[in-house]
Amino acid sequence: MTRETDDNPQTLDVLCMGNAIVDILARVDDAFLDTHERVKGAMTLVDEDTSRRLYDAMPPAVERSGGSAANTAAGVAMLGGRAGFIGKVRDDQLGTVFRHDITAVGVDYRTESASAGEATATSMILVTPDAQRTMNTYLGACANIGPEDVGEDQVASAAITYIEGYLWDRPRMKEAVLRGIDIAHANGRRIALTLSDSFCVDRFRAEFRDLIDTKVEILFANEAEICSLYEVDDFEAAAGQALAHADIAAVTRSGKGSVVLANGTRIDIPAHPATVEDTTGAGDLYAAGFLYGLTAGHDLETCGRIASMAAAEVISHLGARPEADMKAALKQLLAR
């Protein structure tokens, strides 16, 4: 439970930690993926040369600020919550774009830009006609985040610190995560974790399971990720494991909606109606809606409904940030 004192007043609802990335999105066909040997629907880390080759081969693209946790922070702010973000950019053109975009929607972003070294991170997102997105991510400057970038005051002020699983990929990034967790728990705050990607789960399964058992109060995953986490093929078996190990687990199932698991109970949330154009950011905005609802004092079913609505908005257009008036959409949803 949150323990608020004069020394650590809650000024943020959700603080998100993750990779600060500029998304470059383009529509392609399956043949493009085959030609460039991309794994459909996966996030693959690439070097700068591979990123540049993909960019040169891509059709006309749209550039937008992204990154999983950054999208979640933006979603919380656009719903009316108080959101913050920790993530590293370079002091280059794309870094300036990223900083402008995330602060323009009201996110508290304090991380200093790197003045030397690798460029701001990019993700070449290839969207196929079935709305699946294949991400090719050059981490660049964002991989250089370390514990010194995690401000004690900012973490202590957040009711929930939300961490993307991708940060487990490099030792200093992991150190930053662990510092954030320690500060949050020392101040009576909660930790949320998103598993990010089934390939990420494959790399760090044992560590993620330990985190969920010992340090994480709220877990986000999709169906493939939760099955990978518990090494089962059946969703119901995975859900049973999550129910036993996580305080709260919110698991998305695409068109089947989502499932919220907590306190020995299961709540099935129907998918919110949507015309699917691009699934980029669906899980990020689901987490944003759920965390907004939780910090606003709503029950878990309402949190799931808000989450489903937010995810439906972002999949209805190209790009991972909402385009609609989310406060108005939330008001309409809650009036039903």
Salt bridges, closest charged atoms under 4 A:
ASP13 OD1 - ARG82 NH2 3.07
ASP30 OD1 - LYS40 NZ 3.25
GLU48 OE2 - ARG52 NH2 3.49
ASP49 OD1 - ARG52 NH1 3.19
ASP91 OD1 - ARG90 NE 2.75
ASP101 OD1 - HIS100 ND1 3.27
ASP108 OD2 - ARG110 NH2 2.92
ASP130 OD2 - LYS40 NZ 2.62
GLU148 OE2 - ARG172 NH2 2.54
ASP149 OD1 - LYS88 NZ 3.04
ASP169 OD1 - ARG203 NE 3.00
ASP202 OD1 - ARG205 NH2 2.79
GLU207 OE1 - LYS174 NZ 2.85
ASP213 OD1 - HIS245 ND1 2.79
GLU217 OE2 - HIS185 NE2 3.11
GLU223 OE2 - ARG253 NH2 3.25
GLU231 OE2 - ARG205 NH1 3.90
GLU231 OE1 - ARG209 NH1 3.73
GLU236 OE1 - ARG266 NH1 2.54
ASP268 OD1 - ARG266 NH2 3.18
GLU277 OE1 - ARG27 NH2 3.80
GLU313 OE2 - HIS317 NE2 3.24
GLU323 OE2 - ARG64 NH1 3.42
GLU323 OE2 - HIS317 ND1 3.52
